[in-house]
Structure formats: C-alpha cells, structure tokens
Amino acid sequence: MNAPAVSLYLAKLPFEFFRWWFCESPITLFKILRWILAAFTHLFSFKELFTTFFRPWKNEYREGLVRTAVFIGAFIKSLLIIFDTFILGFIITVEIAVFAGWFLLPFLAFVSLYGAIFSF
C-alpha cells in the first residue's frame, strides 16, 4: 500500500464507522431485541394462559372437585399473568434503554475524551 491510499483510507474511516454505527447496526440490534422479546413472550405463554383461564387446574374433572379446580386454576393463572406482565415490562424497559444507549454511546465517548483533554 502506498501513502496516498492509506491516508485516504484513514480519512474515510470515521465516516464509515458512523455510517455503520447509526445506519447498519441499529437494524441488526432492533432485530436481535425483537427476537428476544418474541422469545420471552413465547416463554411466558400469554396466549395459553388466556385461552385456558377457566379450565380446571391440572385438568381435574373428578366429581366434587371441578369447581375448586377451576377456582384454583383461575387464581394461579391470574398470578402468573400479573407476574409475567411485570417481567415483560421490565424486559421492554431494558430493551429501550439498550437501544437508546446504542445511539448515545459515541457522544458519551466524545464528551469523555473532551473532558479528559481539557480538564487540566
């Protein structure tokens, strides 16, 4: 490599980095976070909890226990729905913070560098 090619490469390098950081990688990051959210919603199985809400717990259909099993099933599924909603809200909050932090990280690096250089 000769000197002009290297200097041209070094001149274009910051622009290539910012194009990658702000244009290409947020799409990949969004796909990863969307996959994580879909995996947790599948893990928490909201659809199954709502479709089987009034079914007896552990499919207990013995005579005299059906009403109690339905009550226990609805109670436990209600607790699971509430717990899963809080956990899912926490996951969404963390994902929003990660996505916002991705955009703020380069600016934080420049501010820190500026403070380190001009603080003396």
C-alpha positions, 0 to 999 in steps of 0.5 A: 500500500502506498501513502496516498491510499492509506491516508485516504483510507484513514480519512474515510474511516470515521465516516464509515464507522458512523455510517455503520454505527447509526445506519447498519447496526441499529437494524441488526440490534432492533432485530436481535431485541425483537427476537428476544422479546418474541422469545420471552413472550413465547416463554411466558405463554400469554396466549395459553394462559388466556385461552385456558383461564377457566379450565380446571387446574391440572385438568381435574374433572373428578366429581366434587372437585371441578369447581375448586379446580377451576377456582384454583386454576383461575387464581394461579393463572391470574398470578402468573399473568400479573407476574409475567406482565411485570417481567415483560415490562421490565424486559421492554424497559431494558430493551429501550434503554439498550437501544437508546444507549446504542445511539448515545454511546459515541457522544458519551465517548466524545464528551469523555475524551473532551473532558479528559483533554481539557480538564487540566 
